[in-house]
Amino acid sequence: MTQTKTRQWRLARRPVGMAQEADFTLAEADLTAPREGEALVRTIYLSVDPYMRGRISEGPSYASPVPIGGVMVGGTVGQVLASRDPDIKDGDLVVGYWGWQDHAVVKARGLTKLDPKDAPISTAVGVLGMPGRTAYFGLLDVGLPRPGDTVFVSGAAGAVGATVGQIARITGCTAVGSAGGGAKIAYLKEIGFDGTLDYKAENDLRAALDRACPKGIDVYFDNVGGALTDAVLERINLGARVVICGQIAGYNERGKEQGPRNLWQLIVKRARIQGMLVSDFDHRADEANTRLRQWIREGRIKYRETVVDGLENAPKAFIGLFTGANIGKQLVRVGPDPTR
Amino acid sequence: MTQTKTRQWRLARRPVGMAQEADFTLAEADLTAPREGEALVRTIYLSVDPYMRGRISEGPSYASPVPIGGVMVGGTVGQVLASRDPDIKDGDLVVGYWGWQDHAVVKARGLTKLDPKDAPISTAVGVLGMPGRTAYFGLLDVGLPRPGDTVFVSGAAGAVGATVGQIARITGCTAVGSAGGGAKIAYLKEIGFDGTLDYKAENDLRAALDRACPKGIDVYFDNVGGALTDAVLERINLGARVVICGQIAGYNERGKEQGPRNLWQLIVKRARIQGMLVSDFDHRADEANTRLRQWIREGRIKYRETVVDGLENAPKAFIGLFTGANIGKQLVRVGPDPTR
């Protein structure tokens, strides 16, 4: 084995409020030689996602937090350098979950082989990966959209939100998305959103929502939370479904964000708010991926990637998710992509 | 027609904050003679219910508000004095919705005949009326309880909450209820709640919930809202269902009550919060009434009534709902009950 070291980002301390680069440490670690059923991989793309903010907090969540000193978790696309598993060959392109490091020795059964003729390999952590499946199951299984519904998506220019809006249109719905800034709004229009709301340009979210969603809101796919959700809940239609996918507005809050207690609206509208986590739908991943791949081939789903180069820039790319730096899927390119 | 006058409570002004007696005016009005298809009725029992607070506010709700000067709405049990409808006879005991007045001329098809051999006629606005059906459909159709679940009910000593807890037990669940004060807690124990929480006696709602619901909460049937709901949402189990039936803690708030924005918990627990309104289940009223009547006969559902005498005391009885004056169903006895 020629590669005996890996550079890896470890969690240095739990962030207080907004995550900072100093919350992470770049370190070098020795690699063990792959044992039976393991493979040495090099990282090509590292995915950074808003959910990771929850994984570095102490608080109760759906998974135990990354320990202090632990390697940061994350979806990864890479290439096999040395395999000791019969199903994985040297040179194979794979998607896995080995985190913020440039090399790793991993269990081969945690890897899924990728065919670059199928789709660009980076999409395995984007529109054909966790974010795409989140959009697919969150909208279709939890949001239960009906043709003619108005589907309002917050964080619509992100990897999940952009896909939600396009699936909503495929379902026969009117898709309205919110995002911050002219470039993102232009992107939403480019990928076919029927309406948009630039929350950074609006002083009055309520009035802006009324203009953007003149027929009210039947499905609210929420990646953001906070004041926008307060305003949406006053504009939902009878029987509306609110999908809580993310609450990025609050992820870097120090205490508990305060807002109006507005559950009365759910009685008025006999509506529901439901939280979703994509891993609950892992047993149906093939269904989502097959359809998403077809919709991409047909040009009905478009996607965009924002790529930052260099493992050293992973914390910066991660923090940028919370300041709105990315359009579409945020990736860190850690090593050369042999297919491009 | 011997009776030509009615005394009626009219809405004098929209309450600001806590409703007051001065928000209502007692007035006398002339009765018209019943026309074809109408009947003159005298009121025996008037139901006062928390939902009426929403009906006298300006804000958007599920029904248009009582106009200033209009007769206060409400469920009523009474006796027919003069009928001009073939299906309704003089002397019949009926339940209807003619509001806060001692006599009324009403459409006969808005009346349902009561058989006092079946159940005390007052139950037609209580456990066999709107509150009973709210408990039945809210718990079973929206809360979806499974045997073994912990069902936590707020406002558990009220007409709805007490019935919810007992249906939860019939369903094989553990029923835990919250109420304020020793008399109500004793009542909850008497009717079979497995656990109780006296919110007036507890300084730390979170610790009290942990003690009362050691296995967490699978179904939260919420009549109250506010700080108790904030605490419950941190204690729900995976896949929990929260039924928003009422939010009495906030009904007399002047502005919008503030609280933590805690929808993140719904992702962590893949839980849902759903609002319910009993009128959506009106087409299945017979189903609920048949089963509730049977459970009462079998002694599996008990109920209690708090009765105030005299139409003149209707505002006081109504306001008492918000200060916790009632155990079980709050009624105003407006005229003699010939069956007791």
Interface residues (C-beta under 8 A of the other chain):
Chain A: P60 S61 Y62 D222 G225 G226 T229 D230 I244 C245 G246 Q247 G250 K256 E257 Q258 G259 P260 R261 N262 L263 W264 Q265 L266 I267 V268 K269 R270 A271 R272 I273 Q274 G275 M276 L277 D280
Chain B: P60 S61 Y62 D222 G225 G226 T229 D230 E234 I244 C245 G246 Q247 G250 K256 E257 Q258 G259 P260 R261 N262 L263 W264 Q265 L266 I267 V268 K269 R270 A271 R272 I273 Q274 G275 M276 L277 D280
